[in-house]
Amino acid sequence: MRKVTHAFGPCIGVITLALSGVIGCGGGSSGHVMVGTTGSAGDSSGAAGSSTGAAGSQQTTGAAGSTGAAGNPTGAAGNPTGAAGSGAGAGSSGAAGSTGGSTGAAGAGSGGSTGAAGAGAAGTGGGDMGYTGPFTCTLVSGLLVTQEWFTAGFENDGVDGTTWEGKFQHYGYIDIWAQDPPAGFAWTAQVQSACTKNAMDPDRILFTAWSWEITDETKYIADVVQDIMQFKKNFPHIKRFELMTIVRCPGNKMCNPNAAVPPVMGTDHNAGQQDCYVAPYIDDALAKVAAMFPGFAYVAPKFESPTCENPVNGAHLYHENTAIAKTIATWFMSNP
């Protein structure tokens, strides 16, 4: 295992993560499942549903829709991972449970109203988790605050340090990574703790897509999309791209009472105005970007710091980085 120590000057960006659960918003490793409501009963004389209702696609996270009342009970339910349609006689075809993948076809029935499908919040990429390894080299990239947890013991916390490396840049925000040098100065940062294989051609990227100043969701999306295109241009054999935010404050509450809310111009370069709070529009933007690259881009877990830094120093979580590094390493040990 290798432990990298490197520091740029005072930082502004911050990324600290405490694993809060499964990946959400269209890019996670697993979906949150909700069960569909029962379709209204059809007329008792409703025509029987076809006995050959198509099964839902083979997924692991879709929830089955509840069976509609009345009608012939032979209408086939969807596969357990795609939501079942309403039973025959329950009315028009029940919508299949969405798992982010193909829709499980419902057994058709005439009569009452359509049985609602079980909704499944699923990983981006059509419910397909895409390529999940093994990876020869994972590049962690982003801000100085990303570097802070990476160098706080991450490679000594259980992951295989020979297959992880870092590329960090002070002020390396999404608008910077989106450009070629010299404007895109983040690309000139040196690789740290290089992988023993394919160090200059990593097959997975873990990228902190962050800015305090860009508050327009459309602009945020456009810059992150361009970030991905830049990474693909520089590293043409990437098989998986994971989008992260900075590590969040505990419970994603604000830690810095002096933070600029909403952010103002200059916040990206003023640590005193920064905080580890992640606004909803940023999570929404990353989910939408991941959905634009199915089977390739995903949203990483929403890691949180165990406590606020005391005294507060913007979004920096110095004393908590050791615990944060352990949390993130534990996640990637289970999801290598």
C-alpha positions in Angstrom: 0.0 0.0 0.0 1.2 3.6 -0.6 0.3 6.7 1.3 0.6 10.0 -0.5 1.3 13.2 1.2 1.0 16.3 -0.9 -0.3 19.8 -0.2 -1.1 22.7 -2.3 -1.6 26.1 -0.7 -4.6 27.1 1.3 -7.7 25.4 -0.1 -11.2 26.3 -1.1 -12.9 23.3 -2.3 -13.8 20.6 0.1 -14.7 17.0 -0.2 -15.4 14.9 2.8 -17.6 11.9 2.7 -19.4 9.8 5.2 -21.3 7.0 3.7 -24.9 7.7 4.0 -26.3 4.8 2.2 -26.9 3.6 -1.3 -26.2 5.6 -4.4 -29.1 7.7 -5.4 -30.3 9.8 -8.3 -29.8 7.8 -11.3 -26.2 6.9 -10.8 -26.0 4.8 -7.7 -25.1 1.2 -7.3 -28.5 0.2 -6.2 -32.0 1.6 -6.4 -34.5 2.6 -3.8 -37.7 0.5 -4.3 -41.2 1.7 -3.9 -44.2 -0.6 -4.3 -46.9 0.4 -6.8 -50.5 1.0 -5.7 -53.2 -1.5 -6.4 -55.2 -1.0 -9.6 -58.9 -0.3 -9.2 -61.1 -3.3 -9.6 -62.6 -3.9 -13.0 -66.1 -5.1 -13.8 -66.5 -8.7 -12.6 -67.3 -9.6 -16.2 -64.2 -8.0 -17.5 -62.4 -10.0 -20.1 -59.6 -12.3 -18.9 -56.1 -11.0 -19.3 -53.8 -12.9 -21.6 -52.1 -15.8 -19.8 -48.9 -14.9 -21.5 -48.3 -11.4 -20.1 -44.7 -10.7 -20.8 -42.3 -10.9 -17.9 -40.3 -7.9 -16.8 -36.7 -7.7 -17.6 -34.3 -9.4 -15.3 -33.3 -6.8 -12.8 -32.6 -6.9 -9.1 -34.2 -3.7 -7.8 -37.6 -3.2 -9.4 -40.6 -3.6 -7.1 -43.6 -5.6 -8.1 -46.8 -3.7 -8.7 -49.8 -5.0 -6.7 -52.3 -7.1 -8.6 -55.5 -5.4 -9.8 -58.7 -6.8 -8.5 -61.2 -8.9 -10.5 -60.7 -10.5 -13.9 -59.2 -13.9 -14.6 -56.2 -14.4 -12.3 -54.1 -15.9 -15.1 -52.7 -12.6 -16.3 -49.0 -13.1 -15.9 -47.1 -10.9 -13.4 -43.8 -9.2 -14.4 -40.6 -10.8 -13.3 -40.0 -10.0 -9.6 -37.5 -7.4 -10.6 -39.7 -5.6 -13.0 -43.0 -4.5 -11.6 -46.0 -6.7 -12.4 -48.9 -5.3 -14.4 -52.4 -5.4 -13.1 -54.2 -8.7 -13.1 -56.5 -9.6 -16.0 -59.8 -7.9 -15.5 -58.1 -5.1 -13.6 -58.4 -2.8 -16.5 -55.9 -1.6 -19.0 -52.3 -2.8 -18.9 -50.5 -2.0 -15.6 -47.4 0.0 -16.0 -44.3 -2.0 -15.3 -42.0 -1.1 -12.4 -39.2 1.2 -13.5 -35.8 0.1 -12.5 -33.8 2.4 -14.6 -33.7 -0.5 -17.1 -36.1 -2.0 -19.5 -39.7 -2.1 -18.4 -41.3 -5.3 -17.2 -44.3 -5.8 -19.5 -47.6 -6.1 -17.7 -50.3 -8.7 -18.2 -53.2 -7.0 -20.0 -56.7 -7.0 -18.6 -59.8 -5.2 -19.5 -62.2 -3.5 -17.1 -61.2 -1.2 -14.3 -58.4 1.4 -14.2 -54.8 0.6 -14.7 -52.8 -0.8 -11.8 -50.0 1.5 -10.9 -46.5 0.2 -11.3 -44.0 -0.1 -8.5 -41.4 2.7 -8.9 -37.8 1.8 -8.5 -35.1 4.4 -8.1 -32.3 2.8 -10.0 -28.7 3.3 -11.1 -28.1 5.3 -14.2 -27.4 3.3 -17.3 -30.7 1.6 -17.8 -30.7 -0.2 -14.5 -27.4 -1.7 -15.7 -24.6 -1.1 -13.3 -22.2 -0.9 -16.2 -18.7 -2.2 -15.9 -17.9 -2.9 -12.3 -14.4 -4.2 -12.6 -11.9 -5.4 -11.8 -10.2 -2.1 -12.5 -6.4 -1.8 -13.1 -6.3 1.9 -12.1 -8.7 4.3 -10.5 -7.9 8.0 -10.7 -9.3 10.1 -8.0 -9.4 13.7 -9.2 -10.8 17.0 -8.0 -10.1 19.8 -5.6 -7.5 20.3 -2.8 -10.2 19.1 -0.4 -10.4 15.8 -2.3 -6.7 15.5 -1.8 -7.1 16.1 1.9 -9.0 12.9 2.5 -7.1 10.9 -0.1 -3.8 11.6 1.7 -5.3 11.1 5.1 -4.8 7.3 5.0 -7.2 6.3 2.2 -4.8 4.0 0.5 -3.9 2.4 3.8 -7.5 1.7 4.8 -8.1 -1.5 3.0 -8.2 -0.6 -0.7 -5.4 -1.9 -3.0 -3.2 1.2 -3.2 -1.4 -0.2 -6.2 -4.6 0.4 -8.2 -5.5 3.9 -7.0 -3.9 7.2 -7.7 -4.7 10.9 -7.4 -4.7 14.1 -9.5 -5.7 17.2 -7.6 -5.7 20.9 -8.2 -6.3 23.8 -5.9 -9.2 25.7 -7.4 -9.9 22.7 -9.7 -13.6 23.5 -10.2 -15.8 22.1 -12.9 -15.3 25.1 -15.2 -11.5 24.6 -15.0 -11.5 20.8 -15.7 -13.8 21.5 -18.7 -11.0 23.4 -20.5 -7.7 22.6 -22.1 -4.6 24.2 -20.6 -3.7 26.9 -20.0 -7.2 27.9 -18.9 -7.8 24.3 -17.8 -4.8 24.4 -15.5 -6.1 21.5 -13.5 -4.8 19.2 -16.3 -1.2 20.1 -15.6 -1.4 18.7 -12.0 0.9 15.7 -11.5 -0.4 12.2 -10.8 0.2 11.2 -7.2 0.8 7.7 -5.8 0.6 6.4 -9.4 -1.0 3.0 -10.1 1.5 0.3 -10.8 -0.3 -0.5 -14.0 -1.9 1.9 -16.6 -1.1 5.0 -14.4 -1.5 7.3 -17.5 -4.5 5.4 -18.8 -6.8 4.7 -15.9 -10.0 2.7 -16.5 -12.1 4.3 -13.7 -12.4 8.0 -12.7 -13.7 9.2 -9.3 -14.2 12.9 -10.0 -15.3 15.6 -7.6 -17.5 17.8 -9.8 -17.7 20.9 -7.7 -18.2 24.7 -7.7 -19.7 27.1 -5.2 -20.2 29.9 -7.7 -22.0 28.1 -10.4 -25.6 28.1 -9.1 -27.5 27.7 -12.4 -28.3 24.0 -12.8 -28.2 24.2 -16.6 -24.7 25.7 -16.5 -23.6 23.2 -13.9 -24.8 20.3 -16.2 -23.0 21.8 -19.2 -19.7 22.1 -17.4 -19.8 18.6 -16.0 -20.7 17.1 -19.3 -17.6 18.9 -20.8 -15.5 17.6 -17.9 -16.4 14.1 -18.8 -15.6 14.7 -22.5 -12.2 16.1 -21.4 -11.4 13.0 -19.3 -12.4 10.8 -22.2 -10.1 12.7 -24.5 -7.2 12.4 -22.1 -7.9 8.9 -20.9 -9.5 7.0 -23.8 -9.9 3.7 -22.1 -12.1 4.8 -19.2 -14.8 2.1 -18.5 -16.6 3.8 -15.6 -16.9 7.4 -14.5 -18.2 8.3 -11.0 -19.4 11.8 -10.1 -18.9 13.0 -6.5 -19.6 16.1 -4.6 -17.4 17.4 -1.8 -17.7 15.5 1.4 -20.8 16.9 3.1 -21.4 18.4 6.5 -23.0 16.0 9.0 -26.6 15.4 7.9 -25.8 17.9 5.1 -26.4 20.7 7.5 -24.4 23.9 7.4 -21.2 24.1 9.5 -20.0 27.6 8.6 -22.3 30.3 9.9 -20.4 32.8 7.7 -20.9 31.0 4.5 -22.2 32.9 1.5 -25.7 31.6 0.9 -26.4 31.8 -1.9 -22.8 31.8 -3.1 -21.5 35.0 -4.7 -18.8 35.7 -7.2 -15.5 35.1 -5.4 -16.7 32.3 -3.2 -14.7 29.7 -5.1 -11.6 31.6 -4.0 -12.6 32.6 -0.5 -12.6 29.8 2.0 -14.3 32.0 4.6 -17.5 32.0 2.5 -17.5 28.3 1.8 -19.2 25.4 3.5 -19.5 21.6 3.2 -23.3 21.9 2.6 -24.4 20.5 -0.8 -27.3 22.3 -2.4 -30.1 20.1 -4.0 -29.5 21.6 -7.5 -26.0 20.1 -7.5 -27.2 16.6 -6.7 -29.9 17.1 -9.4 -27.3 18.3 -11.9 -25.0 15.3 -11.4 -28.0 12.8 -11.6 -29.0 14.4 -14.9 -25.4 14.2 -16.3 -25.1 10.6 -15.3 -28.3 9.8 -17.1 -26.8 11.3 -20.3 -24.0 8.7 -20.2 -25.9 5.4 -19.6 -23.7 2.4 -18.7 -20.7 4.8 -18.3 -21.4 7.6 -15.8 -22.8 7.1 -12.2 -23.3 9.2 -9.1 -21.1 8.1 -6.2 -22.5 7.8 -2.6 -23.2 11.0 -0.7 -20.4 10.7 1.9 -20.6 12.9 5.0 -18.2 14.1 7.7 -18.9 12.7 11.2 -18.7 16.2 12.7 -18.1 19.8 11.7 -14.5 21.1 11.8 -13.9 23.1 14.9 -13.0 25.9 14.5 -14.7 26.1 11.2 -12.5 26.7 8.2 -14.8 27.0 5.3 -15.4 23.5 3.7 -12.2 22.1 5.1 -12.6 19.1 7.4 -9.0 18.6 8.5 -9.4 16.7 11.7 -12.2 14.6 10.2 -10.3 13.5 7.1 -8.9 10.4 8.7 -12.4 9.1 9.5 -13.7 10.2 6.1 -10.9 8.4 4.3 -11.8 5.2 6.2 -15.4 5.6 5.3 -14.7 6.0 1.6 -12.2 3.2 1.6 -14.7 0.9 3.3 -17.2 1.6 0.6 -14.8 0.8 -2.2 -13.6 -2.3 -0.5 -17.2 -3.6 -0.8 -17.6 -2.0 -4.3 -14.0 -2.4 -5.7 
